[in-house]
Amino acid sequence: MKVLVIQPKIGMGDMVIYLPYIHAISKKYQTPVSILVKQNSRAHQLLAEDKHIDEIITLDRSKNNTGSHDGMSGFFKLSNELKSKNFDKVFIFNSSLRYFLISKIAGIKNISQYPLFRKKDNIVTSAKIFTEYEIDTVVSTQPYLNIAEEKIKKTELNFSKDFKHICLGISASGPTKRWNIKNYIKVCERINEQIPSKFYIAAGINDKDLVNEILNSSIGKNCTSFENLKISETLPIIKNCNLYLGNDTGWLHIAAALKIKCLALFMDSPVQAYGKYSNFINVIVPEGETEETTTHDTLGSEKISFEKVLNSSIELLKKNQS
């Protein structure tokens, strides 16, 4: 049986969050599955070594409707592309009528999909309920990213045992989701005073100014930047870290999927959706807020307690020592 999974959300974080359900579907049908995902999901790099994935098909849609799969012509182009692959079954993690009709025209006889026109809700809860109902199997919400063991061990050789190693997630999908870079520099300085540490700056080329600010600071000599690395090249580095400290960003979810202890700063995104699905994620929310009230439009970046971030980081690093 040829199985397709359609996951049209953007970003690395969402891609990682959907992995438990994609893996569960693959195990249920005892075959690797194909996935239809957007380019910026970075699936080609994240899942290059995933035995549950057969083929990664790129969904080319954009906000300004200029993608090859946008509009009516794109509708039929995607339908024809899927039809040529002769899928028997499709799981659609989306409530849009568009993907249902595309699958129908593609000749996929067995279609499972979220209820049409459903309003936005908890991304994890929706995926879990949908998958468990469709395959009649309980599914853990904990994602896992596969990396070859030899890559992990080779990278470990470059990690000094004299230091703790911290993945620093300074990137974010928007400025309201980002803790001030000066706070990160200061907290790294304070951590290093108590526990000698090396820091790995998880950020891309769009964060170059922030990366440079860290590299030019007093802690810069202890830092390595990911800005010029492929995502696949960062995975064994993150896997060898003792802690992820950073914003709610794709790097957080990658670290959690690599079973790294995470300290995630939530200031303008829903904790209940993005911070509670993994036991590896520890959450800090703005002062005066709770995990239930911290969501979109909380705008709490100035209310994240510096002392709480510092003390929680030290505590998690010491737990890793024991």
PyMOL commands that set and color helices and strands:
alter all, ss='L'
color gray80, all
select helices_A, chain A and resi 12-17+19-29+39-41+43-46+71-83+97-105+123-135+149-156+175-177+181-194+205-215+220-222+231-239+250-257+271-274+301-303+306-321
alter helices_A, ss='H'
color red, helices_A
select strands_A, chain A and resi 3-6+33-38+53-59+89-92+110-113+164-169+197-201+223-225+243-247+262-265+281-284
alter strands_A, ss='S'
color yellow, strands_A
deselect
rebuild
show_as cartoon
